[in-house]
Structures are given as C-alpha cells and as structure tokens.
C-alpha cells in the first residue's frame, strides 16, 4: 500500500489504501465483462489470481518507474493544473 501510494508521505498512504481497496472491486467487475466480449468465461479463482499478478506487477512498476508513488503524481498534477491556462 505504501509502495504504490508513495513512501514518506501521509497522502501516499491514503492513496495506496484507496487504490488497494478499489482495484479488486474494479477487477471483479471488469474481467468477467472482458471475458464475455472475447467469448471465454473467467472463474472467480482466475480473477483472484489475476488480482495477485496485477498487484505484483504494479508494485514492481512503481518501484522502477515512479518510486514516490501516487502522491508524487498527484502533486505534479496539481502543479500542472495551477498553470493550466498559461503554461510557460
């Protein structure tokens, strides 16, 4: 949770916890829908295994690409939106 949200910040802990709560809910709804479009049926065990794979991949991705996590992305987004109409 802290790795994805961002180490060393309170906001990162909240973002990481929210992400870890929302991602399984999203995957439980999205994966059967995509399986239905493709024409295969995905079992609940397959969804549970996909969640573990996706969580592991996200942890590795955040450690390599964005070590400061979602908190840093949030602060960058806020800075960009402050200057939005007139960037310089």
HUPE-V727502 format. One record per residue. N is the residue number from 0. RES is the residue in one small letter. PHI is phi in radians with two decimals (999 if undefined). Layout:
((N RES PHI) (N RES PHI))
This chain:
((0 x 999) (1 x -1.27) (2 x -1.15) (3 x -1.27) (4 x -1.28) (5 x 2.26) (6 x -1.36) (7 x 1.55) (8 x -2.47) (9 x -1.19) (10 x -1.07) (11 x -1.11) (12 x -1.13) (13 x -1.17) (14 x -1.11) (15 x -1.13) (16 x -1.14) (17 x -1.11) (18 x -1.13) (19 x -1.23) (20 x -1.38) (21 x -1.39) (22 x -1.04) (23 x -1.11) (24 x -1.12) (25 x -1.10) (26 x -1.17) (27 x -1.13) (28 x -1.59) (29 x -1.41) (30 x -1.12) (31 x -1.12) (32 x -1.13) (33 x -1.16) (34 x -1.09) (35 x -1.16) (36 x -1.18) (37 x -1.38) (38 x 1.82) (39 x -2.05) (40 x -1.88) (41 x -1.80) (42 x -1.37) (43 x -1.16) (44 x -1.16) (45 x -1.13) (46 x -1.16) (47 x -1.11) (48 x -1.20) (49 x -1.12) (50 x -1.06) (51 x -1.13) (52 x -1.13) (53 x -1.18) (54 x -1.06) (55 x -1.10) (56 x -1.14) (57 x -1.18) (58 x -1.11) (59 x -1.11) (60 x -1.10) (61 x -1.17) (62 x -1.16) (63 x -1.50) (64 x -1.55) (65 x -2.29) (66 x -1.18) (67 x -1.61) (68 x 1.30) (69 x -1.18) (70 x -1.10) (71 x -1.18) (72 x -1.09) (73 x -1.12) (74 x -1.17) (75 x -1.12) (76 x -1.09) (77 x -1.13) (78 x -1.12) (79 x -1.15) (80 x -1.29) (81 x -1.14) (82 x -1.71) (83 x -0.94) (84 x -1.18) (85 x -2.29) (86 x -1.21) (87 x -2.46))
